[in-house]
Amino acid sequence: MQERHGRGCLFKRVWIKTGDAVEVNEDISFVRDGRRAAVWILHRVFKTQSYADILLDHVLEKISLSSKERALATELVYGTLRWLGYIEWILKKLYRGLWKSVPPLIQRNLEVAVYQILFLSKIPEYAVVDEAVEIAKQTHGDQWPGRVNAVLRKLLQKKENIESLLPDQKNLFQRIAVECSHPQWLVERWIQRFGVDRTMALCKANNQKPYIGIRVNLRKTTRESLLEEFLQMGIEVELDPFLPEFLRIRKSGDIAHLAPFQQGKCTVQDPSAGLVAHLMDPQPGEWILDLTSAPGGKATHLAELSGDQVHIVAVDKYLHRLRMVKENAFRLGLSSIDCVVADGTGKWKPIFDKVLVDAPCTSVGIFRRSPELKWKKITKEIPKICQVQSRLLESAAQALKPGGVLVYSTCSVLEEENEQRIEAFLSHHPEFQIESIAGKVPQEFISPQGWIQTWPDLHDLDGAFAVLLRKRGCVL
């Protein structure tokens, strides 16, 4: 961290990750508490298309805040992102002028304030308004404090009749999109696919605070022992109802700082992602290719399930991402994973018993964990992402021995990334067929077509897809 002095106050310059790269940010001179940290982090989320969790980790690591202020910053960042569609609609109704013309930091400041007023109750409303005005002074001088004050005072007047500001019920798609704080294009899709009631239930589930999935490293401990260890630490934890090596933590601090994590007894992973390793059913001596491995959650799970007796080739295009795989494997005490810097869509010799394509996707299934993804321009990205997914499937088919197994998975619930990808692949590869997964995973996750689909509203899991394909022929 670099420091310099100017204009009578201390300025700090923080290193953050933008996606996978690391860059130096602009000054964050006004960050001295949780609310200001939230405003600044949200500003960077939208300015750099960064992930909120990465920004939170890096900023809170560099800025000295109390545990109370850190918790407030986290609540404000994720809460504002979850309800941003609703909040922005309200603000556009209250602000006199073109919302796009409002400086980004002022927008974020107002959004955080509206979230506090409408969704939280611990901080008095007058204090929220005063803080928002003070932040506007610090970031923009005398130009914006009056307008920030006017908008928020107007909100307080309208609070008891807030529904009058929402879209008319006649415009069903827009009303549900705003009320449930989801992008309208996705609401339209889901209503056409599932109907209104299911769509609203799915949106509601996406807006809930998620539990933290914990995968127990059974090579170092048992699920019951780790459960008891967490309970003794005062952590709210329970058994996962679906997979025998998973727990669910409802409330805790940073898991990475807890002794069980540092000792390699567990990994943070949603149980929906854990289903993939059970589909692959790794057996001792098998050669497994993981074409998009980083950060290594599924590769390490495969190694654990096999007793560290498989040969896993973990592939990623970027060395710094593969370092995460190596670090995770070392922490968990695993030695069966070899990391290879390569493009997963390249050419491979047919030497592998099993291949995993955990494909890059739109991540529409993990909105409750990464709510900022709701507000990305996903529709423009879908065709390009689908092309990459298809190329990865082609490479996987090439790398697989006759008689081998290919597992394709995503953390998306969009049909073009899931069912349609597999149908297109099978239409060009008659040597592959969908294999029954009965007995490998709970029956409630298995579709009539034979693949896995999990849902936040139906299963209290991340939205995810996985399918098991068998390449016809005798094993060489």
URNORKA-V527780 format. One record per helix or strand of 3 or more residues. SS is the DSSP state (H for helix, E for strand). FROM is the first residue (numbers start at 1). TO is the last residue. If there is no record, write none. Layout:
BEGIN
SS_FROM_TO / SS_FROM_TO
END
This chain:
BEGIN
E_2_6 / E_9_13 / E_15_18 / E_21_24 / H_34_48 / H_52_62 / H_67_82 / H_84_94 / H_99_101 / H_104_119 / H_125_140 / H_145_165 / H_172_179 / H_184_194 / H_196_206 / E_212_216 / H_223_232 / E_236_239 / E_246_251 / H_255_257 / H_259_262 / E_266_268 / H_271_280 / E_287_290 / H_297_305 / E_311_316 / H_319_332 / E_337_341 / E_352_358 / H_364_366 / H_371_375 / H_378_399 / E_400_410 / H_415_417 / H_419_428 / E_432_434 / H_443_445 / E_452_454 / H_456_459 / E_464_471
END
